[in-house]
Amino acid sequence: MTRIDKENYYLDIAETVLERGTCLRRNFGSIIVNNDQIVSTGYTGAPRGRKNCSDLGYCFRTKHNIPRGERYEMCRSVHAEANAIIHAARDQMLGGKLYLVGKDAVTGEYVENTNSCAMCKRMIINAGISKVIIRNNKTDYTVVDVNDWIENDDSLVAAFGY
């Protein structure tokens, strides 16, 4: 019997979490793991009590042709990473890993070149998370050292998108 590696095990769980997402463009699922224990989960969706895009039947960003990676303040959703961080205590996240999976809501394909947005990067840094593991396809993933986001501060160069 061949066992799945630990990184893909956790990415599979994050992928299941994304199935709760309500975005009409892209859905993401994330989990925070520390000391081999799941601390928290999060998916893309509107704040509690507000209507989701799936309830409204449209995406404001799509309706206004807002490109990927830009103008997130125009999005109804709280991002998966943010939701996972909101639902965990900082001491549980310190030195932990965040696993992230994104899929196109229309095609079901993995989102290419996935990365956290600038706002989520800042939250991940402040949460004390050390690594972000991002699924590229069913078996391949990218490991991001969060210290790279600190040392290579993209907010200083006004870069848009990801």
C-alpha positions in Angstrom: 0.0 0.0 0.0 1.3 3.4 -0.9 0.5 6.2 1.5 -0.2 9.8 0.4 2.5 12.2 1.6 1.6 14.5 4.5 1.5 17.7 2.4 -1.0 16.3 -0.1 -3.0 14.8 2.8 -3.5 18.3 4.2 -4.0 19.8 0.7 -6.8 17.2 0.1 -8.5 18.4 3.3 -8.2 22.0 2.2 -9.6 21.0 -1.2 -12.7 19.5 0.5 -13.0 22.7 2.6 -13.2 24.8 -0.7 -16.4 23.0 -1.7 -18.2 25.2 0.9 -17.1 28.3 -1.0 -19.7 30.6 -2.5 -17.7 32.6 -5.0 -18.8 32.5 -8.6 -15.3 33.1 -9.9 -12.8 31.1 -7.8 -13.2 29.2 -4.6 -10.4 28.6 -2.2 -10.1 26.4 0.9 -7.4 26.7 3.5 -6.4 24.9 6.7 -3.9 25.9 9.3 -1.8 23.0 10.7 0.6 23.2 13.6 2.3 20.3 15.3 0.6 17.9 12.9 -2.9 19.1 14.1 -5.5 21.0 12.2 -6.0 24.3 14.0 -8.5 26.0 11.8 -10.2 25.9 8.4 -11.5 28.6 6.0 -13.2 29.0 2.7 -14.2 31.8 0.4 -17.6 33.4 1.3 -19.4 36.6 2.3 -19.3 37.7 5.9 -21.9 36.0 8.2 -25.4 37.4 7.6 -24.6 38.9 4.2 -25.7 37.4 0.9 -23.1 35.4 -1.0 -22.5 35.9 -4.7 -24.0 32.5 -5.2 -27.2 33.8 -3.6 -27.2 37.0 -5.6 -26.5 35.2 -8.9 -23.6 37.5 -9.9 -20.1 38.5 -9.0 -19.5 42.3 -8.7 -15.9 41.9 -9.8 -16.8 39.9 -12.9 -19.7 42.3 -13.7 -17.2 45.2 -13.7 -14.3 43.3 -15.4 -12.0 43.7 -12.5 -8.8 41.7 -13.2 -7.6 38.8 -11.0 -5.4 40.1 -8.1 -6.8 43.6 -8.1 -9.4 45.6 -6.2 -10.2 43.0 -3.5 -12.1 45.6 -1.6 -14.8 45.3 -4.3 -15.2 41.5 -3.5 -18.0 40.4 -1.2 -16.0 37.4 0.1 -13.7 37.0 3.0 -10.8 35.0 1.6 -10.1 31.5 2.8 -6.8 32.4 4.4 -8.5 35.2 6.3 -11.3 33.0 7.5 -8.9 30.4 8.7 -6.9 33.0 10.6 -10.0 34.6 12.1 -11.0 31.3 13.6 -7.8 30.5 15.4 -5.8 31.9 18.3 -2.4 33.3 17.4 -0.6 31.0 19.8 -2.0 28.0 17.9 -0.7 29.4 14.6 2.8 30.4 15.6 5.3 28.5 13.4 2.4 26.6 11.7 1.6 26.0 8.1 -1.3 27.2 6.0 -2.4 24.9 3.2 -4.2 26.6 0.3 -6.1 25.2 -2.7 -8.0 27.2 -5.3 -10.4 26.1 -8.1 -12.1 28.0 -10.8 -15.8 28.0 -9.9 -16.9 27.5 -13.6 -14.4 25.0 -14.9 -13.4 23.2 -11.7 -9.8 23.5 -12.7 -7.1 24.4 -10.2 -6.3 28.1 -10.3 -2.9 28.6 -12.0 -0.2 30.5 -10.2 -2.2 30.7 -7.0 -0.8 32.9 -4.3 -2.3 34.8 -1.4 -3.3 38.4 -2.1 -1.5 41.3 -0.5 -4.1 41.6 2.4 -3.9 37.9 3.2 -0.1 37.9 3.0 -0.1 40.6 5.7 -2.5 38.6 7.9 -0.4 35.4 7.4 2.7 37.3 8.5 1.1 38.7 11.6 -0.5 35.4 12.5 3.0 33.9 12.8 2.5 31.3 10.2 5.9 30.1 8.8 5.0 28.3 5.6 2.2 28.4 3.0 1.8 25.3 0.9 -0.1 25.9 -2.3 -1.6 23.2 -4.5 -0.6 23.5 -8.2 -2.4 20.2 -9.3 -3.5 17.0 -7.7 0.0 16.0 -6.6 2.3 19.0 -7.0 2.5 22.0 -4.7 4.6 25.0 -4.0 6.0 25.8 -0.6 6.4 29.4 0.3 8.5 30.5 3.2 6.6 33.4 4.8 9.9 35.1 5.6 10.3 35.7 1.8 7.2 37.9 2.0 8.7 39.9 4.8 12.1 40.3 3.1 10.7 40.9 -0.4 8.0 43.4 0.5 5.8 43.7 -2.6 3.9 46.6 -1.1 6.9 48.8 -1.7 6.8 48.4 -5.5 3.0 48.9 -6.0 2.7 45.5 -7.8 -0.8 44.4 -8.7 -2.1 40.9 -9.1 -0.2 37.8 -8.4 
